[in-house]
Structure formats: structure tokens, C-alpha cells
Amino acid sequence: MKVLLVHYDKCTGCRICELVCSARHYGRFQPASSRIRVVKHDRESLDVPFLCIHCEAPVCVKVCPSGALSRDEERGVVSLDEEKCINCNLCVIKCPYHGAFKDSDGKTIKCDLCGGEPQCVKFCPTQALEYAELTPEVEDMRRSFKQELLELLRTHPFVSEAVVRIAQG
């Protein structure tokens, strides 16, 4: 099984990930339709990518009233069935990692790992995004980056406010 890792210290805020994601899913370069969002704060020199990290115990799956979200334990992927989704916004609000968004049309979207070949990873020029086999070392890295993200959201309220504003459209 592979997992998605984010190396926050490597992100330069180029937003190429947003462009390739929207191109892959919508056929257009439109960051507002991307399933990854980079929050940029020039004054603090912070560029923080937000996307679904496909949690082991996803809150979004638990709160989804329509059953549109599910986790495939074998592949480790949290999937959104757009046909079942009622766009209630609960997953967008409840995800502690801010991994679900509204697209430019108001539909709920989240990372689907591009069917196993995440384009954001492929095109990231600084390797801030990585799709790696789950090993004990990678699991430690994953745990560490989750803690880093939660700490960042706690200590830099402008990041949290910005991503909530972006996520809810």
C-alpha cells in the first residue's frame, strides 16, 4: 500500500500541484477546482499544501450522512462517490487536516490519488509531495507530518482561517 506524504519544508508555493490537479480532473487550469490547495502567507514565508491524506480512521467517513465517503482498507484510500454526495459540507467542516473542498461549481471534492498516480506528486518540482510505499519509516514520517500540520494550524491562525475560507468556497 502507498501513502501520500507532504514535506512542508520543501513547498515553495509555486502552485503547480493545483494546476495539474485541476487539469487532470476538469481539463482546465483552474486552482479553484483543484483537490489540493496551497495556502500562501508571504509575511510569514509559509506555503502550506492541503489535501486529503487518506486517514486510517477518517472523520469525514463517520460524519457523512449519505454514505458518499468510504475507506478502502486494502488500498488505504478514502473515496468520494459523487453520485451519493449531497454536498452537505460536513466533511469539509469536520476534517482536522482540511482535506475536502468545494470546487468552483460548489460540489464537494477531495483527493482521489488520481487512480494511483497522483499528478501533483509527479509534477512537484521540489518533491514537497511524495507517494511512497508504507513502511515503518514512512509511517513515522506520516505521523510526524500530521503532527506538524496540526501544530501549524494551532500556532498560525491565519493559515487555518485561510484554508477554511478556501475550502468552503
N, C-alpha and C positions, 0 to 999 in steps of 0.2 A: 504494500500500500504506500502511496505517495502522499505527502502533505505539503501545503503551501507555507513558506516562511517569508517573513518580512524583516529585512535588515534596515531598521530605521536610520541608522547612522550612515548608510550609503545613499539614501534618497536625496537627489539634488532638486527635486521639484520640477523636472522637465515636463512631466505630464504625458509623456509618450504612451505610458500604460493606459491612460484614459482614452487616448485617440485610437489605439489599436483595439481596445475593448469595444468601443462603440462601432468601429468599422467592422469588426468580426460579427457582432450581433445585429447591427442595424444597417450596415453598408454605407455608413456616413461617419465623418469625423465630427462628433458632437459630444464633448465631455459630459454634458447633462444627461446623456443616455448611457454612460459608462457604468459598469458594475464594480469599478474601482474609482475612488475619489481621492485626490491628493489635497490635503489642507495645507495651505502655504501661509506662513507668517513671517514676513521679511524682517520685521524688527527683532524677533527672537531667533532668526535664522533657523527656522524649523520647517521642514517639509515632511508631512506625515501621510503615507498612503493608508486608506481604509478600504477593506474589502472583507467578504465573508471568509473566515478562516476555518470553516467546517469543523466546528467544535465537537468534542466527543459526547457532550451532554448539552445539545443546543437548546437554549431558552426559546428561540424562535419556534421550534417544533412544538414545544409544550404549550405555547400561548396561541398557536394558530387555530382559530375556531373552525376553519373549513377543511382542515387536513391537507392543505396545499403544500405544506412543508414536511419533509421526511428525511431520515438519515439512513443511508445505505451503509450498514456496518462493515460489510466486506470491502467496499471501496473507500469508506471513510468520507463520503460526500453527502452534504446536506443539499437536497434538491427542492426546487420550487416548481410545482405543477401550475402553470399559468392559467390553465382552464378551471382549476378549482379555486384559485385565489380570488378573494372578494375585495382585495385592496383595502382592508380594514386598518392597516398601518401598525398593527400590534407588533409585528416582527421588527419593523423599523424603529419603533419606540423602545422595545424591550431588549434588543441586542446590546450587551455591555461593550461590545467591540465595534459597534456602528457598522455592521456588515451588510445591511439591507438598505435599499434606497428606493425612491420614486424616480422613474425616468421622466423624460421631457413630456410624455403624454399622461403622466400621473399613475402609471402602472408600477406595481411593486417589482423590483428586480434584485437579484443577488448573484454573486459569482457562481458559475456552473463549471469552473475549471476548463472551459472550452472543450468538453468531452475528453479530458485527459491530456490536453496540450495547451496549457494556459498561454495565450498570446502575450499577455502582459509580462510574463517571465521571459519569454523568447526575445522580446524587443527591448527589455530594460537595459539601457547602456551601462549602468553602474552595478548590475547584479544585486540591486536592492531587493529584488523578488527572486525567490528560489522555489523550485518544485522538486523535492527530494524524497528519496526512499526513507520510510520511517524506521530509524534505528534508535537505539538508546541515546546516542549522542544528539541526533536530530530532535528526539523528543525533549531532551534537556533544552535545546535551543528554542524549541517551540514554546515550552513553558516559560522560558526567560523572556521571549518577545511579548508574550501575553501580559506578563507582569510589567514589562516596560511600558506597554501601551496603556494599561490601566493607571500606572503611576503618572504617565504623561497627561492623561485626561484629568487626573486628580490635581496635578500641580500647575497645569496650564489651562485655566478655564476657557480662554479664548479658543483653544483647539476644540474643546468639547462643544462650545456654543456654535462654532463654525460648522462642524460636521453634522450637528443636529439640524441646523438650518439647511445645509446641502441635502441631507438625507430625506428630509420631508418635502423637498421641492420648493 
